[in-house]
Amino acid sequence: MIFKLLIIGGIIILTVTSFSYLKIIKKLQRNFVDVRSSFKVASRSFLALLIMFIIGYISMLLSIDMLINEAKSITSLILFFGSIFTFISVKLLDYVIVELQRVKMNRYDSLTQLLMKDAFQHTVNSKYDSFKDVSCVFIDVDNFKSINDTYGHMYGDIALKYVGKVLRDTLPVDAFVSRFGGDEFVAIIEETDKLILEEMFCSVKQQIQDICLEEHRGLVSVSIGICVSRKALSYDELLKETDECMYNVKKNGKNSYYLKVIEE
């Protein structure tokens, strides 16, 4: 009788655990666009573990009359406490996700899903002692105030969100990308080949021009400054040089890019 109660209790715990796990997956999909792929393997493994427990319970119930009493007791205890362990593990995973969400809110811009300025500075300065053999890019949305005034702030937000998506999808996965403030974006990437950089940011510029506002294309454009650093620069020096590249584009008609190489 006791081992039957343990089995029933284990099944109930496992059922509750399964629902909790599904809620966790939904939470990941809703709140963690940037890190969702990091949990893919872990999620599949955890789901496989739950399936194994379910199969174990079903197998035991089907063969229950064939087991001797001692084996029944041991098996039921293993499955019961195993289900408790699974439940606790899922709850701990949920707690970790909540903490990640809190960190994400402090580090990432909610509109573009890119690093905020302070988080970007802290991250890149933690990775690099000096900025050598890297490229820094400034992207500024042209005439952004006019877009807000003409179409409204909702469409301005749509434009910024789309720029963020283009940068996330087009730049290398190891790039550091930030919404630096307002309509300005900055990125640091470990690519210094001029031809590759020109091709990459011509693609970025064209994709952004393809955005549709009020059924009109070509209303959103960007000015892009690219600084390839082949000598050791500080964070402030690198950003200053890149900012100058971007304003060179602004002074010469906007909607283009300017690339400068700083040699050793």
KOLNUKE-413417 format. One record per residue (C-alpha): residue in three letters; z, x, y. Coordinates in Angstrom, 3 decimals, m for minus. Each point is the difference from the previous one (the first is absolute). Last residue first. Layout:
! residues N
@code = ALA	Z = Z	X = X	Y = Y
...
END
This chain:
! residues 264
@code = GLU	Z = m35.863	X = 50.500	Y = 50.985
@code = GLU	Z = m2.579	X = m2.600	Y = 0.996
@code = ILE	Z = 0.627	X = m3.333	Y = 1.672
@code = VAL	Z = m2.848	X = m2.326	Y = m0.959
@code = LYS	Z = m0.885	X = m2.966	Y = 2.191
@code = LEU	Z = m1.516	X = m3.318	Y = m0.997
@code = TYR	Z = m0.935	X = m2.805	Y = 2.381
@code = TYR	Z = m0.554	X = m3.556	Y = m1.126
@code = SER	Z = m1.843	X = m3.043	Y = 1.311
@code = ASN	Z = 0.576	X = m3.476	Y = 1.431
@code = LYS	Z = 1.040	X = 1.314	Y = 3.450
@code = GLY	Z = m2.448	X = 0.780	Y = 2.837
@code = ASN	Z = 0.606	X = 3.631	Y = 0.813
@code = LYS	Z = 3.472	X = m0.059	Y = 1.526
@code = LYS	Z = 1.462	X = m1.835	Y = m2.987
@code = VAL	Z = m1.577	X = 2.494	Y = m2.410
@code = ASN	Z = 1.614	X = 2.932	Y = 1.812
@code = TYR	Z = 3.185	X = m2.056	Y = m0.048
@code = MET	Z = m0.034	X = 0.168	Y = m3.808
@code = CYS	Z = m0.476	X = 3.766	Y = m0.079
@code = GLU	Z = 2.807	X = 0.479	Y = 2.527
@code = ASP	Z = 2.317	X = m2.057	Y = m2.210
@code = THR	Z = m0.867	X = 2.258	Y = m2.916
@code = GLU	Z = 0.999	X = 3.145	Y = 1.912
@code = LYS	Z = 3.259	X = m1.609	Y = 1.137
@code = LEU	Z = 0.765	X = m1.277	Y = m3.506
@code = LEU	Z = m0.434	X = 3.480	Y = m1.489
@code = GLU	Z = 2.112	X = 1.656	Y = 2.687
@code = ASP	Z = 2.802	X = m2.558	Y = m0.432
@code = TYR	Z = 0.128	X = 0.486	Y = m3.776
@code = SER	Z = m0.059	X = 3.791	Y = 0.316
@code = LEU	Z = m3.165	X = 1.926	Y = m0.684
@code = ALA	Z = m0.880	X = 2.597	Y = m2.632
@code = LYS	Z = m3.691	X = 0.782	Y = 0.121
@code = ARG	Z = m2.936	X = m1.695	Y = m1.710
@code = SER	Z = 0.690	X = m3.304	Y = 1.729
@code = VAL	Z = m2.786	X = m2.572	Y = m0.098
@code = CYS	Z = 0.470	X = m2.431	Y = 2.876
@code = ILE	Z = m1.696	X = m3.387	Y = m0.160
@code = GLY	Z = m0.087	X = m2.487	Y = 2.885
@code = ILE	Z = m1.247	X = m3.502	Y = m0.735
@code = SER	Z = m0.881	X = m2.729	Y = 2.487
@code = VAL	Z = m0.093	X = m3.411	Y = m1.622
@code = SER	Z = m2.082	X = m3.158	Y = 0.087
@code = VAL	Z = 0.738	X = m3.699	Y = m0.298
@code = LEU	Z = m2.518	X = m2.494	Y = 1.370
@code = GLY	Z = m2.729	X = 1.128	Y = m2.396
@code = ARG	Z = m0.201	X = m3.303	Y = m1.845
@code = HIS	Z = 0.397	X = m3.468	Y = 1.498
@code = GLU	Z = 1.070	X = m2.969	Y = m2.123
@code = GLU	Z = 3.138	X = m0.503	Y = 2.151
@code = LEU	Z = 0.994	X = 3.548	Y = m0.874
@code = CYS	Z = m1.836	X = 1.642	Y = m2.930
@code = ILE	Z = 0.762	X = 3.577	Y = m1.015
@code = ASP	Z = m3.147	X = 2.040	Y = m0.651
@code = GLN	Z = 0.798	X = 2.443	Y = 2.794
@code = ILE	Z = 3.107	X = 1.054	Y = m1.924
@code = GLN	Z = m2.084	X = 0.801	Y = m3.075
@code = GLN	Z = m2.407	X = 2.066	Y = 2.113
@code = LYS	Z = 2.737	X = 2.096	Y = 1.605
@code = VAL	Z = 1.744	X = 0.680	Y = m3.316
@code = SER	Z = m3.330	X = 0.977	Y = m1.626
@code = CYS	Z = m0.792	X = 2.353	Y = 2.882
@code = PHE	Z = 3.547	X = 1.229	Y = m0.547
@code = MET	Z = m0.555	X = 1.065	Y = m3.583
@code = GLU	Z = m3.483	X = 1.436	Y = 0.539
@code = GLU	Z = 1.224	X = 2.119	Y = 2.911
@code = LEU	Z = 3.025	X = 1.167	Y = m1.992
@code = ILE	Z = m2.118	X = 0.949	Y = m3.010
@code = LEU	Z = m2.445	X = 1.899	Y = 2.193
@code = LYS	Z = 2.759	X = 1.814	Y = 1.869
@code = ASP	Z = 1.875	X = 1.191	Y = m3.101
@code = THR	Z = 3.690	X = 0.201	Y = 0.954
@code = GLU	Z = 1.616	X = m2.540	Y = m2.321
@code = GLU	Z = 3.756	X = m0.127	Y = m0.498
@code = ILE	Z = 0.455	X = m3.138	Y = 2.056
@code = ILE	Z = 2.142	X = m0.907	Y = 2.985
@code = ALA	Z = m0.564	X = m3.439	Y = 1.493
@code = VAL	Z = 0.612	X = m1.703	Y = 3.335
@code = PHE	Z = m0.473	X = m3.550	Y = 1.215
@code = GLU	Z = 0.065	X = m1.431	Y = 3.501
@code = ASP	Z = m0.317	X = m3.696	Y = 0.898
@code = GLY	Z = 3.661	X = m0.573	Y = 0.825
@code = GLY	Z = 1.956	X = 2.945	Y = m1.378
@code = PHE	Z = m0.538	X = 2.796	Y = m2.453
@code = ARG	Z = m1.162	X = m2.202	Y = m2.816
@code = SER	Z = 0.289	X = 2.761	Y = m2.514
@code = VAL	Z = m1.942	X = 1.662	Y = m2.790
@code = PHE	Z = 1.065	X = 2.933	Y = m2.179
@code = ALA	Z = m2.867	X = 0.782	Y = m2.385
@code = ASP	Z = 0.718	X = 0.515	Y = m3.711
@code = VAL	Z = m2.137	X = m2.986	Y = m1.047
@code = PRO	Z = m2.966	X = 1.366	Y = 1.932
@code = LEU	Z = m1.191	X = m2.157	Y = 2.926
@code = THR	Z = m2.253	X = m3.002	Y = m0.581
@code = ASP	Z = 2.191	X = m2.801	Y = m1.365
@code = ARG	Z = 3.130	X = 0.644	Y = 2.065
@code = LEU	Z = m2.039	X = 0.681	Y = 3.152
@code = VAL	Z = m2.126	X = m3.125	Y = m0.460
@code = LYS	Z = 3.110	X = m2.101	Y = m0.656
@code = GLY	Z = 1.712	X = 1.263	Y = 3.150
@code = VAL	Z = m3.093	X = m0.754	Y = 2.078
@code = TYR	Z = m0.031	X = m3.501	Y = m1.506
@code = LYS	Z = 3.609	X = m0.630	Y = 0.951
@code = LEU	Z = m0.692	X = 1.222	Y = 3.526
@code = ALA	Z = m2.994	X = m2.340	Y = 0.372
@code = ILE	Z = 1.878	X = m2.984	Y = m1.424
@code = ASP	Z = 2.881	X = 0.721	Y = 2.379
@code = GLY	Z = m2.391	X = m0.044	Y = 2.957
@code = TYR	Z = m1.409	X = m3.230	Y = m1.377
@code = MET	Z = 3.455	X = m1.580	Y = 0.116
@code = HIS	Z = 0.581	X = 1.524	Y = 3.422
@code = GLY	Z = m2.717	X = m2.119	Y = 1.560
@code = TYR	Z = m3.795	X = 0.114	Y = m0.049
@code = THR	Z = m0.876	X = 1.164	Y = 3.510
@code = ASP	Z = 3.299	X = 1.433	Y = 1.267
@code = ASN	Z = 0.935	X = 1.587	Y = m3.334
@code = ILE	Z = m3.475	X = 1.473	Y = m0.478
@code = SER	Z = m0.007	X = 1.226	Y = 3.617
@code = LYS	Z = 3.335	X = 1.724	Y = m0.556
@code = PHE	Z = m1.498	X = 1.763	Y = m3.019
@code = ASN	Z = m2.862	X = 1.482	Y = 2.002
@code = ASP	Z = m0.645	X = 2.677	Y = m2.628
@code = VAL	Z = 2.398	X = 0.307	Y = m2.933
@code = ASP	Z = 1.362	X = 3.569	Y = m0.088
@code = ILE	Z = m0.187	X = 2.235	Y = m3.055
@code = PHE	Z = 1.592	X = 3.464	Y = 0.121
@code = VAL	Z = m0.674	X = 2.336	Y = m2.913
@code = CYS	Z = 1.762	X = 3.145	Y = m1.154
@code = SER	Z = m1.586	X = 2.406	Y = m2.445
@code = VAL	Z = 1.823	X = 2.488	Y = m2.192
@code = ASP	Z = m0.459	X = 3.656	Y = m0.773
@code = LYS	Z = 3.085	X = 0.947	Y = 2.035
@code = PHE	Z = 2.672	X = m2.317	Y = 1.335
@code = SER	Z = 3.293	X = 1.841	Y = m0.195
@code = ASP	Z = 3.038	X = m0.497	Y = m2.218
@code = TYR	Z = m1.783	X = m2.992	Y = m1.508
@code = LYS	Z = 1.448	X = m2.690	Y = m2.289
@code = SER	Z = 3.161	X = m0.904	Y = 1.893
@code = ASN	Z = m1.868	X = 0.150	Y = 3.309
@code = VAL	Z = m2.566	X = m2.401	Y = m1.456
@code = THR	Z = 2.609	X = m2.546	Y = m1.084
@code = HIS	Z = 2.231	X = 0.156	Y = 3.088
@code = GLN	Z = m2.938	X = m0.404	Y = 2.370
@code = PHE	Z = m1.437	X = m2.893	Y = m2.015
@code = ALA	Z = 3.379	X = m1.752	Y = m0.221
@code = ASP	Z = 0.410	X = 0.296	Y = 3.775
@code = LYS	Z = m3.497	X = m1.368	Y = 0.698
@code = MET	Z = m0.034	X = m2.855	Y = m2.491
@code = LEU	Z = m1.650	X = 0.525	Y = m3.362
@code = LEU	Z = m2.813	X = m2.396	Y = m0.857
@code = GLN	Z = 0.204	X = m3.502	Y = m1.492
@code = THR	Z = m2.192	X = m1.246	Y = 2.895
@code = LEU	Z = 2.038	X = m2.967	Y = 1.251
@code = SER	Z = 3.435	X = 0.823	Y = m1.443
@code = ASP	Z = 0.008	X = 3.562	Y = 1.337
@code = TYR	Z = 1.702	X = 2.143	Y = m2.600
@code = ARG	Z = 3.101	X = 2.180	Y = 0.078
@code = ASN	Z = 2.990	X = m2.239	Y = 0.743
@code = MET	Z = m1.440	X = m3.018	Y = m1.818
@code = LYS	Z = m0.944	X = 2.262	Y = m2.907
@code = VAL	Z = 3.582	X = 1.254	Y = m0.315
@code = ARG	Z = 1.270	X = m3.583	Y = m0.251
@code = GLN	Z = m2.722	X = m0.866	Y = m2.478
@code = LEU	Z = 0.869	X = 3.046	Y = m2.080
@code = GLU	Z = 3.633	X = m1.164	Y = m0.056
@code = VAL	Z = m1.077	X = m3.458	Y = m1.170
@code = ILE	Z = m2.208	X = 1.638	Y = m2.630
@code = VAL	Z = 2.895	X = 2.105	Y = m1.288
@code = TYR	Z = 2.191	X = m3.109	Y = m0.274
@code = ASP	Z = m2.695	X = m1.793	Y = m2.008
@code = LEU	Z = m0.256	X = 2.996	Y = m2.318
@code = LEU	Z = 3.780	X = m0.139	Y = m0.485
@code = LYS	Z = m0.268	X = m3.704	Y = m0.858
@code = VAL	Z = m2.751	X = 0.767	Y = m2.508
@code = SER	Z = 2.099	X = 2.719	Y = m1.619
@code = ILE	Z = 3.038	X = m2.309	Y = m0.215
@code = PHE	Z = m2.077	X = m2.638	Y = m1.811
@code = THR	Z = m1.464	X = 2.577	Y = m2.397
@code = PHE	Z = 3.469	X = 1.343	Y = m0.802
@code = ILE	Z = 1.235	X = m3.543	Y = m0.651
@code = SER	Z = m3.000	X = m0.601	Y = m2.286
@code = GLY	Z = 0.824	X = 3.172	Y = m1.916
@code = PHE	Z = 3.613	X = m1.156	Y = m0.283
@code = PHE	Z = m1.141	X = m3.148	Y = m1.782
@code = LEU	Z = m2.722	X = 1.681	Y = m2.046
@code = ILE	Z = 2.291	X = 2.718	Y = m1.306
@code = LEU	Z = 2.812	X = m2.469	Y = m0.677
@code = SER	Z = m2.351	X = m2.361	Y = m1.842
@code = THR	Z = m1.329	X = 2.846	Y = m2.132
@code = ILE	Z = 3.470	X = 1.230	Y = m0.953
@code = SER	Z = 1.237	X = m3.495	Y = m0.883
@code = LYS	Z = m3.077	X = m0.923	Y = m1.999
@code = ALA	Z = 0.097	X = 3.304	Y = m1.869
@code = GLU	Z = 3.593	X = m0.706	Y = m1.005
@code = ASN	Z = m0.815	X = m3.544	Y = m1.121
@code = ILE	Z = m2.976	X = 0.981	Y = m2.150
@code = LEU	Z = m3.382	X = m0.756	Y = 1.427
@code = MET	Z = m2.587	X = m2.191	Y = m1.693
@code = ASP	Z = 1.213	X = m3.210	Y = 1.629
@code = ILE	Z = m0.640	X = 1.410	Y = 3.466
@code = SER	Z = m3.598	X = 0.999	Y = m0.646
@code = LEU	Z = m1.689	X = m2.306	Y = 2.506
@code = LEU	Z = 2.858	X = 0.263	Y = 2.496
@code = MET	Z = m0.039	X = 3.800	Y = m0.218
@code = SER	Z = m3.729	X = 0.217	Y = 0.564
@code = ILE	Z = 0.224	X = m2.339	Y = 2.992
@code = TYR	Z = 2.814	X = 2.041	Y = 1.537
@code = GLY	Z = m1.801	X = 3.294	Y = m0.513
@code = ILE	Z = m3.244	X = m1.393	Y = 1.378
@code = ILE	Z = 1.858	X = m1.063	Y = 3.136
@code = PHE	Z = 1.668	X = 3.420	Y = 0.280
@code = MET	Z = m3.362	X = 1.751	Y = m0.355
@code = ILE	Z = m1.515	X = m2.279	Y = 2.644
@code = LEU	Z = 2.759	X = 0.983	Y = 2.414
@code = LEU	Z = m0.654	X = 3.690	Y = m0.624
@code = ALA	Z = m3.744	X = m0.496	Y = 0.530
@code = LEU	Z = 0.786	X = m1.630	Y = 3.334
@code = PHE	Z = 2.047	X = 3.060	Y = 0.958
@code = SER	Z = m2.841	X = 2.325	Y = m0.925
@code = ARG	Z = m2.490	X = m2.085	Y = 1.965
@code = SER	Z = 2.267	X = 0.008	Y = 3.029
@code = ALA	Z = 0.631	X = 3.739	Y = m0.190
@code = VAL	Z = m3.742	X = 0.685	Y = m0.159
@code = LYS	Z = m0.739	X = m2.241	Y = 2.958
@code = PHE	Z = 3.015	X = 0.956	Y = 2.120
@code = SER	Z = m1.748	X = 2.698	Y = 2.017
@code = SER	Z = m2.973	X = m2.348	Y = 0.466
@code = ARG	Z = 2.220	X = m2.326	Y = 2.024
@code = VAL	Z = 1.024	X = 2.777	Y = 2.376
@code = ASP	Z = m2.160	X = m0.782	Y = 3.011
@code = VAL	Z = m0.325	X = m3.759	Y = m0.373
@code = PHE	Z = 3.704	X = m0.316	Y = m0.621
@code = ASN	Z = 1.150	X = m3.345	Y = 1.342
@code = ARG	Z = m1.970	X = m2.769	Y = m1.687
@code = GLN	Z = m1.226	X = 1.704	Y = m3.157
@code = LEU	Z = 3.337	X = 1.699	Y = m0.586
@code = LYS	Z = 1.892	X = m3.241	Y = 0.574
@code = LYS	Z = m2.286	X = m1.806	Y = m2.439
@code = ILE	Z = 0.717	X = 2.662	Y = m2.639
@code = ILE	Z = 3.749	X = m0.314	Y = 0.649
@code = LYS	Z = m0.158	X = m3.785	Y = m0.377
@code = LEU	Z = m1.720	X = 0.455	Y = m3.363
@code = TYR	Z = 2.830	X = 2.334	Y = m1.081
@code = SER	Z = 2.640	X = m2.515	Y = 0.963
@code = PHE	Z = m1.801	X = m2.641	Y = m2.082
@code = SER	Z = m0.083	X = 2.387	Y = m2.989
@code = THR	Z = 3.682	X = 0.865	Y = 0.435
@code = VAL	Z = 0.976	X = m3.674	Y = m0.089
@code = THR	Z = m1.913	X = m0.361	Y = m3.286
@code = LEU	Z = 1.573	X = 3.200	Y = m1.373
@code = ILE	Z = 3.488	X = m1.233	Y = 0.841
@code = ILE	Z = m0.690	X = m3.333	Y = m1.718
@code = ILE	Z = m1.456	X = 1.757	Y = m3.074
@code = GLY	Z = 2.999	X = 2.335	Y = m0.187
@code = GLY	Z = 2.426	X = m2.921	Y = 0.189
@code = ILE	Z = m1.840	X = m1.782	Y = m2.807
@code = ILE	Z = 0.091	X = 3.160	Y = m2.115
@code = LEU	Z = 3.659	X = 0.585	Y = 0.757
@code = LEU	Z = 0.781	X = m3.631	Y = m0.875
@code = LYS	Z = m1.797	X = 0.452	Y = m3.325
@code = PHE	Z = 2.008	X = 3.213	Y = m0.594
@code = ILE	Z = 3.216	X = m1.912	Y = 0.499
@code = MET	Z = m0.922	X = m2.785	Y = m2.424
END
